[in-house]
Amino acid sequence: MSAAPPTAAPVLTGRAAKAAHPGLTLLALSVAGAVVSVQQTLVIPLLPRLMTLFDASVTSVTWVFTASLLAGAVATPLLSRFGDMYGKKRMILVAMSLLVAGSVVCAMSGSLGVLIAGRALQGTSSALIPLAIGMIRDTFPRERVTSAIGIVSATMGVGGTIGMIVTGLIADRVTGVDPMFWIAAGLAALGLVLVAFTAPNTGGRTGGRPDLVGAALLAAWLICLLLGISEGNAWGWTSGGVLGLFGAAVVICAVWVAAELRVREPLVRLGLLVGPRSMSANLASILLGFSMFAAFTLISNFVQTPKEQVGYGLSGSVLDVGLYMLPSTFTMLLASSLAGRVAARIGPAFTLATGSVFAGLSYLWLALSNAHGYDMLAFSALQGIGFGIAYAALGTLAVQHVPMDQSGIASGINSLVRTAGGSIAGAVTAAILSGATIAGTRVPTLAAYELCFFIVAAGAALAAVVALAHGLRHRSPDS
């Protein structure tokens, strides 16, 4: 096939390109973003309960969380591309509608398989965050873009904590899991209404065709990779099944890359994935995604581990999981609101490095000291500072160098790799925890948890190094 011609310029629709009420738009996008984050963490405190309800292993139950991230990894670039093609508001409404539908499926599920399918449907809503960032860049005054992106980005952590607290409050009073999903459906419907009535339609449409083949290939190689990681301990890392999955992931990924290079309108523009200014932002994103999502599952299980029985843990309830993470909500909101000013002074790259250092220190604390409740509270506060700063800067770094009509897909690709990092984190930590258990039980050893905390801290530290290198290489006022 011949080289693809350049994409046509956006076609103006005649609609206003600026938000009439930026404050209301930001409120609606923040609420919707928080609801999406709620669904991501809603099930995390329930993982031990789901193991009992379905008589399943930690590896199988972790797919309730991982399936959502995997679906998000595939849906995010697809819906982000649709946002640039047909309008970001329309795709945000689609994402919220899918979240409502997925929540209903989960609430009505009677088996682990159906629950995982519903979670996958919920996960498609992950595309909302990059769509919201693209809308902000399209419609907000330039001086408010960085701070608005920071606030929306912070909803990932804030909503995540809210999800765990809501789950905890209800789980202590019911034996099932369906009430939590009905609440998620109601919250998603509220977010949908707010966006429908307050968010603007942006002024340009690029048109084009969806790359469905690219989406299918992306899903295939991610599934092979994550399934191989998840089943490594159970099947054996050198078994034919695991090696076959890893081999299939490599082959399908190569086919996917070749297809994306040849198709006229690719799902993922590889220049935005591995270009000179995009590569570092995306590499930092996958490392931070690994660190943030790994913490969700690790902290939930660690807090609920009965110390009097196994010698470690905090013997907490489902509600305690959310309460221990509450400090991160406040520090993340504060840090994200200040991140715009910091980035204006030192640039988003150095701001990202600063946030990543704080995030890494939080995990290092927990790896070295985890016997008391105050250790968890200190971790939570430090983590909130780190991710509040880092994600605010990352959202800006991902889109500042691309044309306006590509802001949605650029942000979507950055979100894709972050979600992929989270998917890998769930599979890796589950493999480590299930591979080192106390004799005669399914309970992981303390050493297994501490190894996971060290690995996650290293991921955040590497993100800081990548961001620092980017800032030194691209020295400019907005680098």
C-alpha positions as CSV (number, residue, x, y, z in Angstrom):
1,M,0.0,0.0,0.0
2,S,1.3,3.5,-0.8
3,A,2.2,6.0,1.9
4,A,-0.8,7.6,3.5
5,P,-1.6,11.2,2.5
6,P,-1.7,13.8,5.2
7,T,-4.8,14.0,7.2
8,A,-7.3,16.7,6.0
9,A,-7.7,19.8,8.1
10,P,-10.6,19.8,10.5
11,V,-14.0,20.8,9.1
12,L,-15.6,23.5,11.1
13,T,-19.1,22.8,12.2
14,G,-20.3,26.3,13.1
15,R,-20.6,25.4,16.8
16,A,-18.9,27.6,19.4
17,A,-15.3,26.4,20.0
18,K,-15.1,27.9,23.4
19,A,-16.8,26.9,26.6
20,A,-19.4,29.4,27.5
21,H,-19.0,28.6,31.2
22,P,-15.6,27.0,31.8
23,G,-16.2,26.6,35.5
24,L,-19.3,24.5,34.9
25,T,-17.6,22.5,32.2
26,L,-14.7,21.7,34.5
27,L,-17.1,20.7,37.2
28,A,-18.9,18.3,34.9
29,L,-15.7,16.8,33.5
30,S,-14.3,16.4,37.0
31,V,-17.4,14.7,38.3
32,A,-17.4,12.4,35.3
33,G,-13.7,11.6,35.7
34,A,-14.2,10.8,39.4
35,V,-17.0,8.4,38.5
36,V,-14.8,6.6,36.0
37,S,-12.1,6.3,38.7
38,V,-14.7,5.1,41.2
39,Q,-15.5,2.1,38.9
40,Q,-11.8,1.3,38.6
41,T,-11.3,0.8,42.4
42,L,-14.9,-0.1,43.5
43,V,-14.1,-3.8,43.4
44,I,-10.6,-3.7,44.9
45,P,-11.6,-3.9,48.6
46,L,-14.0,-6.8,47.5
47,L,-11.3,-9.0,46.0
48,P,-10.9,-11.2,49.2
49,R,-14.7,-11.5,49.3
50,L,-15.0,-12.5,45.7
51,M,-12.4,-15.2,46.2
52,T,-14.8,-16.7,48.8
53,L,-18.0,-16.1,46.9
54,F,-16.7,-17.8,43.7
55,D,-14.1,-20.1,45.4
56,A,-11.5,-18.7,43.1
57,S,-7.7,-18.0,43.4
58,V,-6.2,-14.6,43.7
59,T,-5.0,-14.8,40.1
60,S,-8.5,-15.5,38.8
61,V,-10.2,-12.8,40.9
62,T,-7.6,-10.2,40.0
63,W,-9.0,-10.4,36.4
64,V,-12.1,-8.6,37.8
65,F,-9.7,-5.6,38.1
66,T,-7.4,-6.3,35.2
67,A,-10.2,-6.9,32.7
68,S,-11.4,-3.3,33.3
69,L,-7.9,-1.9,32.6
70,L,-7.4,-4.1,29.6
71,A,-10.7,-2.9,28.0
72,G,-9.7,0.6,28.8
73,A,-6.4,0.1,27.1
74,V,-8.1,-0.9,23.8
75,A,-11.1,1.5,24.0
76,T,-9.1,4.6,25.0
77,P,-7.2,5.2,21.6
78,L,-10.3,4.1,19.7
79,L,-12.7,6.5,21.4
80,S,-10.0,9.2,21.5
81,R,-9.7,8.9,17.7
82,F,-13.4,9.0,17.4
83,G,-13.4,12.2,19.6
84,D,-11.0,13.9,17.1
85,M,-13.2,12.6,14.2
86,Y,-16.7,13.2,15.4
87,G,-16.5,15.4,18.5
88,K,-15.2,14.9,22.0
89,K,-18.5,15.6,23.8
90,R,-20.3,12.9,21.8
91,M,-17.6,10.3,22.7
92,I,-17.7,11.3,26.4
93,L,-21.4,10.6,26.4
94,V,-20.7,7.2,24.7
95,A,-18.1,6.4,27.4
96,M,-20.5,7.3,30.2
97,S,-23.3,5.3,28.6
98,L,-21.0,2.2,28.4
99,L,-20.2,2.7,32.1
100,V,-23.9,2.7,33.0
101,A,-24.4,-0.5,31.0
102,G,-21.4,-2.3,32.4
103,S,-22.4,-1.4,35.9
104,V,-25.9,-2.9,35.4
105,V,-24.3,-6.1,34.0
106,C,-22.1,-6.4,37.0
107,A,-25.0,-5.8,39.4
108,M,-27.0,-8.6,37.8
109,S,-24.1,-11.0,37.4
110,G,-24.3,-14.4,39.0
111,S,-20.9,-15.8,38.0
112,L,-17.3,-14.7,37.9
113,G,-17.3,-14.8,34.1
114,V,-20.2,-12.5,33.7
115,L,-18.8,-10.2,36.4
116,I,-15.5,-10.0,34.4
117,A,-17.4,-9.3,31.2
118,G,-19.3,-6.4,32.9
119,R,-16.1,-5.1,34.3
120,A,-14.6,-5.0,30.8
121,L,-17.6,-3.0,29.6
122,Q,-17.1,-0.6,32.5
123,G,-13.5,-0.3,31.6
124,T,-14.2,1.3,28.2
125,S,-15.1,4.4,30.1
126,S,-11.4,5.0,30.8
127,A,-11.3,6.9,27.5
128,L,-13.1,9.8,29.3
129,I,-10.0,11.3,30.9
130,P,-8.1,11.8,27.6
131,L,-11.2,13.0,25.9
132,A,-11.7,15.5,28.8
133,I,-8.1,16.7,28.5
134,G,-8.6,17.2,24.8
135,M,-11.8,19.2,25.3
136,I,-10.1,21.4,27.9
137,R,-7.2,22.1,25.5
138,D,-9.7,22.9,22.7
139,T,-12.0,25.2,24.6
140,F,-10.4,26.7,27.7
141,P,-8.4,30.0,27.9
142,R,-4.7,29.2,27.5
143,E,-3.8,30.5,31.0
144,R,-6.3,28.0,32.6
145,V,-5.4,24.9,30.5
146,T,-2.6,23.5,32.8
147,S,-4.5,23.9,36.0
148,A,-7.7,22.5,34.5
149,I,-5.9,19.5,33.2
150,G,-4.4,19.0,36.6
151,I,-7.7,19.1,38.3
152,V,-9.3,16.6,35.9
153,S,-6.2,14.3,36.1
154,A,-6.4,14.4,39.9
155,T,-9.9,12.8,39.8
156,M,-8.2,9.5,39.0
157,G,-6.9,9.3,42.5
158,V,-9.7,11.1,44.3
159,G,-12.4,9.0,42.6
160,G,-10.3,5.9,43.4
161,T,-10.3,6.6,47.1
162,I,-14.0,7.5,47.1
163,G,-14.7,4.2,45.4
164,M,-13.0,2.3,48.1
165,I,-14.8,4.2,50.9
166,V,-18.2,3.8,49.3
167,T,-17.5,0.1,48.9
168,G,-16.4,-0.2,52.5
169,L,-19.5,1.6,53.9
170,I,-21.8,-0.7,52.1
171,A,-19.8,-4.0,52.3
172,D,-19.9,-3.9,56.1
173,R,-23.7,-4.0,55.9
174,V,-24.4,-6.5,53.0
175,T,-23.1,-9.9,52.1
176,G,-23.3,-9.6,48.3
177,V,-21.6,-7.2,45.9
178,D,-24.4,-6.0,43.7
179,P,-25.4,-2.8,45.7
180,M,-22.0,-1.3,44.9
181,F,-22.6,-1.7,41.2
182,W,-26.1,-0.2,41.3
183,I,-24.5,2.8,43.0
184,A,-21.9,3.0,40.2
185,A,-24.7,2.9,37.6
186,G,-26.5,5.8,39.4
187,L,-23.3,7.9,39.6
188,A,-22.5,7.2,36.0
189,A,-25.9,8.4,35.0
190,L,-25.5,11.6,37.0
191,G,-22.1,12.2,35.3
192,L,-23.7,11.6,31.9
193,V,-26.4,14.2,32.6
194,L,-24.0,16.8,33.8
195,V,-21.8,16.5,30.7
196,A,-24.8,16.5,28.4
197,F,-26.0,19.8,29.7
198,T,-22.8,21.7,30.5
199,A,-19.9,20.6,28.2
200,P,-19.5,22.3,24.9
201,N,-19.1,20.9,21.4
202,T,-15.6,21.7,20.1
203,G,-15.4,23.5,16.8
204,G,-13.5,21.1,14.5
205,R,-14.1,17.6,13.1
206,T,-11.4,15.7,11.2
207,G,-13.6,13.0,9.8
208,G,-12.2,9.6,8.7
209,R,-12.7,5.9,9.4
210,P,-12.2,3.9,12.5
211,D,-9.3,1.4,12.6
212,L,-11.2,-1.6,13.8
213,V,-8.4,-4.1,12.7
214,G,-5.9,-2.1,14.7
215,A,-8.1,-2.3,17.8
216,A,-8.6,-6.0,17.4
217,L,-4.8,-6.6,17.1
218,L,-4.1,-4.4,20.0
219,A,-6.5,-6.3,22.2
220,A,-5.1,-9.6,21.0
221,W,-1.5,-9.0,21.9
222,L,-2.3,-7.3,25.2
223,I,-4.5,-10.3,26.2
224,C,-1.7,-12.8,25.3
225,L,0.9,-10.7,27.3
226,L,-1.3,-10.3,30.4
227,L,-2.5,-13.9,30.4
228,G,1.0,-15.2,30.2
229,I,2.1,-13.1,33.1
230,S,-0.9,-14.0,35.2
231,E,-0.6,-17.8,34.6
232,G,3.2,-18.0,34.8
233,N,3.3,-19.4,38.4
234,A,0.4,-21.8,37.8
235,W,1.6,-23.2,34.5
236,G,5.3,-22.7,34.9
237,W,7.3,-19.9,33.4
238,T,9.0,-22.2,30.9
239,S,5.9,-24.2,30.1
240,G,4.7,-24.4,26.5
241,G,1.5,-22.5,27.3
242,V,3.3,-19.5,28.8
243,L,6.1,-19.3,26.3
244,G,3.5,-19.7,23.5
245,L,1.5,-16.8,24.9
246,F,4.5,-14.6,25.1
247,G,5.6,-15.6,21.6
248,A,2.1,-14.9,20.3
249,A,2.1,-11.4,22.0
250,V,5.4,-10.6,20.2
251,V,4.2,-11.8,16.8
252,I,0.8,-10.1,17.0
253,C,2.4,-6.9,18.3
254,A,4.7,-6.9,15.3
255,V,1.7,-7.4,13.0
256,W,-0.1,-4.6,14.7
257,V,2.8,-2.2,14.3
258,A,3.0,-3.1,10.6
259,A,-0.7,-2.6,10.2
260,E,-0.6,0.8,11.9
261,L,2.2,1.9,9.6
262,R,0.3,1.0,6.5
263,V,-3.3,2.0,7.3
264,R,-4.4,5.4,6.2
265,E,-6.0,6.4,9.5
266,P,-4.4,4.2,12.2
267,L,-5.8,3.6,15.7
268,V,-2.5,4.6,17.2
269,R,-0.2,7.1,15.3
270,L,3.1,5.6,16.1
271,G,4.8,9.0,15.8
272,L,2.7,10.1,18.8
273,L,3.7,6.9,20.6
274,V,7.5,6.8,20.0
275,G,8.2,10.3,18.6
276,P,11.1,12.3,20.1
277,R,8.9,14.3,22.4
278,S,6.2,11.7,22.9
279,M,8.4,8.8,23.9
280,S,9.5,10.1,27.2
281,A,6.0,11.2,28.2
282,N,4.6,7.8,27.3
283,L,7.3,5.9,29.0
284,A,6.8,7.9,32.2
285,S,3.1,7.3,31.9
286,I,3.4,3.5,31.7
287,L,5.7,3.5,34.7
288,L,3.4,5.7,36.7
289,G,0.4,3.7,35.7
290,F,2.2,0.6,36.9
291,S,2.9,2.3,40.2
292,M,-0.5,3.7,40.9
293,F,-2.7,0.7,39.9
294,A,-0.4,-1.8,41.6
295,A,-0.9,0.1,44.9
296,F,-4.7,-0.2,44.7
297,T,-4.7,-4.0,44.8
298,L,-1.7,-4.3,47.1
299,I,-3.0,-1.9,49.7
300,S,-6.5,-3.5,49.8
301,N,-5.2,-7.0,50.4
302,F,-2.5,-5.9,52.9
303,V,-4.8,-3.8,55.0
304,Q,-7.4,-6.6,55.3
305,T,-4.8,-9.3,56.2
306,P,-5.4,-10.5,59.8
307,K,-2.2,-9.7,61.7
308,E,-3.1,-12.0,64.6
309,Q,-3.3,-15.0,62.3
310,V,-0.4,-14.5,59.9
311,G,1.9,-12.1,61.7
312,Y,1.5,-9.1,59.4
313,G,-1.2,-6.8,58.0
314,L,-3.5,-4.4,59.7
315,S,-6.6,-6.6,60.3
316,G,-8.7,-3.9,58.7
317,S,-12.2,-4.0,57.2
318,V,-13.2,-3.1,53.7
319,L,-14.1,0.3,55.0
320,D,-10.6,0.7,56.6
321,V,-9.0,0.3,53.2
322,G,-10.7,3.5,52.0
323,L,-10.1,5.4,55.3
324,Y,-6.4,4.6,55.2
325,M,-6.3,6.1,51.6
326,L,-8.3,9.2,52.6
327,P,-5.2,11.4,53.2
328,S,-4.2,10.9,49.6
329,T,-7.5,12.4,48.5
330,F,-6.7,15.7,50.2
331,T,-3.0,15.8,49.4
332,M,-3.8,15.0,45.7
333,L,-6.3,17.7,45.4
334,L,-4.0,20.2,47.0
335,A,-1.0,19.1,44.9
336,S,-2.8,19.1,41.6
337,S,-4.2,22.6,42.2
338,L,-0.7,23.9,42.8
339,A,0.9,21.8,40.0
340,G,0.0,24.4,37.3
341,R,1.9,27.1,39.1
342,V,4.9,24.8,39.6
343,A,4.9,23.8,35.9
344,A,4.7,27.4,34.8
345,R,7.9,28.0,36.7
346,I,10.0,25.0,36.0
347,G,8.2,23.3,33.1
348,P,6.0,20.2,33.1
349,A,8.9,17.7,32.7
350,F,10.7,18.8,35.9
351,T,7.3,19.0,37.6
352,L,6.6,15.4,36.6
353,A,10.0,14.3,37.9
354,T,9.2,16.0,41.3
355,G,5.9,14.2,41.6
356,S,7.4,10.8,40.6
357,V,10.0,11.2,43.4
358,F,7.3,11.7,46.0
359,A,5.4,8.7,44.7
360,G,8.5,6.5,44.8
361,L,9.3,7.6,48.4
362,S,5.7,6.6,49.5
363,Y,6.2,3.1,48.3
364,L,9.7,2.9,49.7
365,W,8.3,3.9,53.1
366,L,5.8,1.0,53.0
367,A,8.5,-1.4,51.9
368,L,10.7,-0.6,54.9
369,S,8.0,0.1,57.5
370,N,4.5,-1.4,57.3
371,A,3.6,-2.7,60.8
372,H,1.4,0.2,62.0
373,G,-1.5,2.2,60.9
374,Y,0.5,5.4,60.8
375,D,2.8,3.8,58.2
376,M,-0.2,3.4,55.9
377,L,-1.4,7.0,56.6
378,A,2.1,8.4,55.9
379,F,2.2,6.4,52.6
380,S,-1.2,7.6,51.6
381,A,-0.3,11.3,52.2
382,L,3.0,11.0,50.3
383,Q,1.4,9.1,47.4
384,G,-1.3,11.8,47.0
385,I,1.3,14.5,46.8
386,G,3.3,12.5,44.2
387,F,0.5,11.6,41.9
388,G,-1.3,14.9,42.3
389,I,1.8,16.7,40.9
390,A,2.8,14.0,38.4
391,Y,-0.5,13.4,36.7
392,A,-1.2,17.1,36.4
393,A,2.1,17.6,34.6
394,L,1.8,14.4,32.6
395,G,-1.5,15.5,31.0
396,T,0.2,18.7,29.8
397,L,3.4,17.0,28.7
398,A,1.5,14.6,26.5
399,V,-0.4,17.2,24.4
400,Q,1.7,20.4,24.4
401,H,3.7,19.5,21.3
402,V,0.9,18.2,19.0
403,P,-1.5,20.1,16.7
404,M,-4.9,21.0,18.3
405,D,-6.8,18.6,16.0
406,Q,-4.7,15.7,17.4
407,S,-4.9,16.5,21.1
408,G,-7.5,13.9,21.8
409,I,-5.6,11.0,20.2
410,A,-2.3,12.2,21.8
411,S,-3.8,12.3,25.2
412,G,-5.5,9.0,24.4
413,I,-2.3,7.3,23.5
414,N,-0.7,8.6,26.8
415,S,-3.7,7.2,28.7
416,L,-3.4,3.9,26.8
417,V,0.1,3.3,27.9
418,R,-0.7,4.3,31.5
419,T,-3.6,1.9,31.5
420,A,-1.4,-0.8,29.9
421,G,1.0,-0.2,32.7
422,G,-1.8,-0.7,35.2
423,S,-2.8,-3.9,33.6
424,I,0.7,-5.3,33.7
425,A,1.0,-4.2,37.4
426,G,-2.1,-6.2,38.3
427,A,-0.8,-9.3,36.6
428,V,2.8,-9.0,37.9
429,T,1.8,-8.4,41.5
430,A,-0.7,-11.2,41.4
431,A,2.0,-13.5,40.1
432,I,4.4,-12.5,42.9
433,L,1.8,-12.8,45.7
434,S,0.5,-16.1,44.5
435,G,4.0,-17.5,44.0
436,A,5.1,-16.9,47.6
437,T,2.5,-18.0,50.1
438,I,2.5,-19.2,53.7
439,A,2.6,-23.0,53.8
440,G,-0.8,-24.6,53.6
441,T,-2.6,-21.4,52.8
442,R,-3.3,-19.0,49.9
443,V,-2.0,-16.1,52.0
444,P,1.0,-14.3,50.5
445,T,4.1,-13.9,52.7
446,L,5.2,-10.5,54.0
447,A,8.3,-10.7,51.9
448,A,6.2,-11.0,48.8
449,Y,4.4,-7.8,49.6
450,E,7.6,-6.0,50.4
451,L,9.1,-7.1,47.1
452,C,6.1,-5.7,45.3
453,F,6.5,-2.4,47.2
454,F,10.1,-2.2,46.2
455,I,9.3,-2.9,42.6
456,V,6.6,-0.3,42.5
457,A,8.9,2.3,44.1
458,A,11.5,1.5,41.4
459,G,8.9,2.1,38.7
460,A,8.1,5.6,40.1
461,A,11.9,6.3,40.4
462,L,12.4,5.3,36.8
463,A,9.6,7.7,35.8
464,A,11.4,10.5,37.6
465,V,14.6,9.7,35.7
466,V,12.8,9.7,32.3
467,A,11.0,13.0,33.1
468,L,14.3,14.6,34.2
469,A,16.1,13.5,31.0
470,H,13.2,14.9,28.9
471,G,13.5,18.2,30.7
472,L,17.2,18.4,30.2
473,R,17.0,17.4,26.5
474,H,14.2,19.7,25.5
475,R,15.1,22.9,27.4
476,S,12.4,25.5,26.7
477,P,9.9,27.4,28.8
478,D,7.2,24.8,28.3
479,S,9.3,21.6,28.2
